[in-house]
Amino acid sequence: MSCVLRLGLTGGIGSGKSTVAALLAQAGAAVLDADAIARAVTAPAGLAIEPLRAEFGAAFIDAYKTQHETLLFLRLAKHQGFCYCLINTSVYFSLQLATQFIPP
């Protein structure tokens, strides 16, 4: 009988999450990086881009393609609830989908 163990790595900046994830991957674990998925869903053609375009307009998305991530989030600060919900939902959906392809 096989057992699937799911771990979540948390910690502050520089606490070693990436190092531990790399060690787990070297040992054969499947590693899903929520930060990488968040960057992917907000990248051009990402899962969250069309809802962002619908909410803020095409000009905003076109400008975003060339903006630094920090500038994007400063610009969206007053719409934090919408963006938080959209991006977190997109990341959660992507993580759930990805877990279906991890062999037992």
VEXKEPA-87977 format. One line per 10 residues: for each residue y, z, x of N, C-alpha, C, O. Coordinates in steps of 0.001 Angstrom, whole numbers, padded with zeros to 6 digits, always signed. Each point is the difference from the previous one (the first is absolute). Layout:
Y,Z,X,Y,Z,X,Y,Z,X,Y,Z,X ~ ...
END
This chain:
-001169,+000000,+000848,+001169,+000000,-000848,+001236,+000000,+000897,+000080,+000776,+000952 ~ +000882,-001646,-001257,+001214,-000045,+000798,+001126,+000714,-000730,+000020,+000078,-001229 ~ +000890,+000426,+001993,+001134,+000739,-000544,+001277,-000667,+000481,+000141,-000301,+001185 ~ +000780,+000071,-002095,+001288,-000579,+000363,+001022,+001124,+000015,+000165,+000720,-000985 ~ +000509,-000579,+002098,+001023,+001023,+000167,+001353,-000689,+000103,+000196,-000884,+000833 ~ +000723,+001291,-001676,+001357,-000547,+000069,+000913,+001056,+000585,+000005,+001151,-000437 ~ +000766,-001555,+001430,+000936,+000892,+000650,+001406,-000543,-000152,+000210,-001212,-000005 ~ +000734,+002098,-000116,+001409,-000385,-000001,+000670,+000659,+001190,-000089,+001217,+000167 ~ +000753,-001998,+000656,+000705,+000539,+001156,+001462,+000180,-000360,+000669,-000951,-000405 ~ -000178,+002161,+000551,+001402,+000274,-000271,+000603,+000724,+001190,-000715,+000574,+000821
+002014,-000606,-000740,+000697,+000700,+001079,+001332,-000646,+000262,+000284,-001100,-000474 ~ +000508,+001777,+001215,+001337,-000483,+000330,-000027,-001141,+001003,-001056,-000385,+000502 ~ +002228,-000144,-000224,+000140,-001073,+000980,-000460,+000523,+001359,+000399,+001085,+000424 ~ -001234,-001859,+000249,-000471,+000367,+001323,-001101,+001053,+000014,-000291,+000572,+001051 ~ -000319,-000310,-002192,-001025,+001052,-000060,-001391,-000493,+000376,-000925,+000801,+000129 ~ +000766,-002116,+000048,-001289,-000520,+000448,-000846,-000666,-001066,-001184,-000247,+000229 ~ +001756,-000051,-001392,-000774,-000642,-001076,-000583,-001336,+000458,-001175,-000279,-000237 ~ +001977,-000532,+000882,-000479,-001318,+000455,-001076,+000146,+001061,-000957,-000774,+000022 ~ +001101,+001749,+000850,-001007,+000240,+001040,-001327,+000410,-000625,-001053,-000514,+000380 ~ +001099,+001430,-001329,-001219,+000442,-000674,-000622,-001163,-000779,-001218,-000176,+000025
+002041,-000616,-000715,-000517,-001153,-000752,-000679,-000978,+000943,-001051,-000548,-000333 ~ +001631,+000318,+001503,-000597,-000914,+000980,-001337,+000545,+000507,-000954,-000759,+000172 ~ +000884,+002053,+000065,-001252,+000612,+000440,-001074,-000113,-001080,-001160,-000281,+000301 ~ +001546,+000499,-001551,-000949,-000142,-001106,-000494,-001442,-000112,-001186,-000243,-000226 ~ +002097,-000703,+000384,-000376,-001414,-000058,-000963,-000351,+001138,-000964,-000735,-000209 ~ +001224,+001262,+001419,-000896,-000243,+001135,-001392,+000561,-000265,-000996,-000521,+000502 ~ +000935,+001597,-001302,-001284,+000616,-000333,-000683,-000706,-001166,-001089,+000398,-000411 ~ +001723,-001448,-000127,-000625,-000782,-001057,+000531,+000252,-001396,-000510,-000575,-000962 ~ +001516,+001417,+000825,+000571,+000279,-001320,+000893,-001156,-000448,+000637,-000667,+000816 ~ -000606,+000451,-002112,+000952,-000955,-000569,+001317,+000753,-000170,+000026,+001084,-000582
+001062,-001654,+001087,+001302,+000656,-000058,+000935,-000844,-000847,+000196,-001185,+000267 ~ +000376,+001798,-001286,+001011,-000643,-000835,+001329,+000690,+000290,+000125,+001212,-000176 ~ +000854,-001972,+000614,+001300,+000536,+000406,+001015,-000238,-001118,+000457,-001125,-000202 ~ -000108,+002184,-000519,+000930,-000125,-001131,+001380,-000459,+000457,+000682,-000705,-000744 ~ -000249,+001088,+001953,+001292,-000468,+000509,-000015,-001514,+000200,+000960,-000687,-000349 ~ -002045,+000177,+000906,-000114,-001450,+000205,-000042,-000724,-001344,+000587,-001071,-000149 ~ -001276,+001649,-000817,-000064,-000618,-001327,+001382,+000019,-000655,+000385,-000977,-000644 ~ +000364,+002067,+000796,+001358,+000063,-000566,+000891,-001077,+000609,+000798,-000616,-000705 ~ -000928,+000388,+002005,+000782,-001068,+000631,-000427,-001363,-000532,+000837,-000884,-000187 ~ -002137,+000710,-000058,-000503,-001284,-000496,+000459,-000283,-001425,+000358,-001136,-000313
-000361,+002145,-000556,+000383,-000253,-001396,+001496,-000239,-000146,+000436,-000578,-000995 ~ +000366,+001018,+001982,+001444,-000239,-000061,+000438,-001135,+000917,+001192,-000290,+000098 ~ -002144,-000358,+000577,+000310,-001152,+000843,+000221,-001232,-000880,-000407,-000013,-001161 ~ +001050,-001023,+001710,+000143,-001228,-000777,-001367,-000454,-000522,-000974,-000047,+000752 ~ +000910,-000281,-002025,-001215,-000403,-000713,-000954,+001168,-000246,-001137,-000220,-000418 ~ +001576,+001460,+000669,-000826,+001166,-000276,-000066,+000298,-001487,+000760,-000553,-000794 ~ -001676,+001432,+000431,-000254,+000354,-001392,+001239,+000531,-000728,+000153,-000232,-001199 ~ +000724,+000937,+001903,+001173,+000611,-000642,+001219,-000922,-000049,+000998,+000342,-000635 ~ -001059,-001485,+001281,+001197,-000844,+000120,+000456,-000584,-001337,+001195,+000015,-000295 ~ -002106,-000522,-000508,+000424,-000588,-001276,+000628,+001052,-000937,+001034,-000287,-000602
-001614,+001483,+000457,+000687,+001018,-000807,+001367,+000394,+000580,+000935,+000266,-000755 ~ -000813,-000226,+002091,+001307,+000281,+000610,+000979,-001131,-000301,+001173,+000243,-000287 ~ -001663,-001478,+000355,+000857,-001154,-000319,+000468,+000069,-001450,+001166,-000267,-000289 ~ -002070,+000625,-000625,+000356,+000100,-001418,+001031,+001100,-000236,+000888,-000152,-000838 ~ -000999,+001254,+001570,+000915,+001133,-000184,+001360,-000218,+000660,+001027,+000351,-000580 ~ -001006,-000930,+001798,+001227,-000080,+000787,+000539,-001406,+000196,+001120,-000168,+000484 ~ -001904,-000857,-000854,+000471,-001370,+000124,-000508,-000686,+001257,-000362,+000650,+000980 ~ +000342,-001974,-001029,-000532,-000808,+001105,+000819,+000164,+001271,-000562,-000023,+001095 ~ +001871,+000188,-001212,+000839,+000126,+001194,-000374,+001242,+000805,+000041,-000015,+001230 ~ -000399,+001074,-001917,-000394,+001235,+000685,-001265,-000230,+000824,-000078,+000419,+001155
-000894,-001075,-001741,-001265,-000245,+000695,+000211,-000954,+001162,-000565,+000207,+001075 ~ +001368,-001249,-001267,+000265,-000921,+001089,+000655,+000725,+001172,-000342,-000257,+001154 ~ +001278,+001160,-001437,+000647,+000780,+001054,-001008,+000946,+000644,+000032,+000203,+001213 ~ -000916,+000370,-002002,-000989,+000954,+000522,-000892,-000625,+001061,-000405,+000672,+000948 ~ +000101,-001938,-001101,-000916,-000645,+000945,+000511,+000071,+001435,-000779,-000120,+000945 ~ +002087,+000315,-000781,+000562,+000052,+001348,+000572,+001376,+000331,+000550,+000185,+001086 ~ -000665,+000785,-001993,+000563,+001321,+000245,-001005,+000942,+000628,-001210,-000155,-000168 ~ +001721,+001123,+000886,-000813,+001079,+000555,-000421,+000909,-001144,+000770,+000205,-000938 ~ -001981,+000346,+000999,-000550,+000841,-001070,+000930,+001166,-000362,+000136,+000335,-001177 ~ +000501,+000280,+002172,+000894,+001128,-000262,+001168,-000435,-000884,+000395,+000732,-000907
+000158,-001917,+001166,+001104,-000494,-000818,-000445,-000237,-001433,+000751,+000261,-000939 ~ -001977,-000757,+000768,-000540,-000215,-001340,-000011,+001312,-000775,+000476,+000056,-001134 ~ -001016,+001001,+001740,-000123,+001259,-000723,+001342,+000678,-000223,+000175,+000685,-001008 ~ +000779,-000853,+001918,+001349,+000515,-000246,+000618,-000707,-001201,+000669,+000624,-000824 ~ -000893,-001907,+000735,+000544,-000799,-001097,-000636,+000363,-001348,+000652,-000079,-001041 ~ -001916,+000474,+001070,-000720,+000311,-001231,+000068,+001477,-000392,-000587,+000401,-001005 ~ +001294,+000403,+001784,+000005,+001451,-000231,+000378,+000366,-001431,-000577,+000930,-000564 ~ +001522,-001632,-000029,+000410,+000351,-001364,-001023,-000441,-001051,+000105,+000383,-001165 ~ -001082,-001178,+001569,-001077,-000428,-000898,-001330,+000596,+000467,-001061,-000603,-000166 ~ +001141,+001779,+000744,-001147,+000621,+000652,-001204,+000157,-000931,-001127,-000278,+000411
+001338,+000710,-001633,-001112,+000218,-000916,-000785,-001274,-000263,-001230,-000003,+000040 ~ +001946,-001075,-000308,-000642,-001285,-000252,-000805,-000441,+001216,-001168,-000369,-000120 ~ +001795,+000408,+001282,-000655,-000475,+001224,-001177,+000878,+000377,-001049,-000507,+000398 ~ +001208,+001810,-000518,-001080,+000932,+000326,-001214,-000286,-000880,-001126,-000082,+000491 ~ +001359,-000066,-001782,-001084,-000269,-000937,-000652,-001354,+000303,-001225,-000099,+000060 ~ +002019,-000913,+000124,-000520,-001346,+000253,-000811,-000059,+001297,-001126,-000496,+000013 ~ +001701,+001001,+001065,-000667,-000112,+001295,-001239,+000890,+000048,-001048,-000431,+000483 ~ +001151,+001667,-000977,-001174,+000877,+000007,-001128,-000552,-000864,-001170,+000090,+000374 ~ +001515,-000661,-001528,-001018,-000602,-000859,-000656,-001184,+000700,-001217,-000171,-000075 ~ +002010,-000636,+000748,-000532,-001157,+000731,-000916,+000446,+001140,-001056,-000596,+000215
+001454,+001636,+000512,-000830,+000509,+001100,-001286,+000587,-000560,-001079,-000268,+000528 ~ +001174,+001063,-001589,-001187,+000609,-000604,-000983,-001081,-000459,-001196,+000084,+000276 ~ +001710,-001099,-000979,-000840,-001105,-000472,-000687,-000688,+001180,-001198,-000277,-000055 ~ +001946,+000004,+001115,-000548,-000674,+001178,-001067,+000851,+000683,-001025,-000527,+000434 ~ +001256,+001840,-000332,-000997,+000896,+000600,-001277,+000030,-000836,-001103,-000058,+000544 ~ +001253,+000150,-001872,-001170,+000016,-000871,-000792,-001294,+000128,-001230,+000022,+000041 ~ +001930,-001141,+000022,-000663,-001293,+000160,-000718,-000066,+001349,-001143,-000451,+000073 ~ +001794,+000889,+000969,-000584,-000064,+001343,-001254,+000871,+000104,-000947,-000382,+000687 ~ +000917,+001528,-001345,-001162,+000882,+000104,-001253,-000628,-000598,-001114,+000389,+000350 ~ +001285,-001348,-001242,-001145,-000667,-000591,-000748,-000890,+001004,-001155,-000364,-000219
+001822,+000026,+001305,-000601,-000902,+001001,-000515,+000733,+001226,-000420,-000632,+000968 ~ +000447,+001967,-000999,-000534,+000782,+001119,-001478,+000249,-000261,-000361,+000575,-001027 ~ -000488,-001000,+001941,-001437,+000225,-000209,-000344,+001486,+000065,+000656,+000762,+000710 ~ -001685,-000350,-001452,-000385,+001432,+000028,-000583,+000412,+001340,-000369,+001160,+000183
END
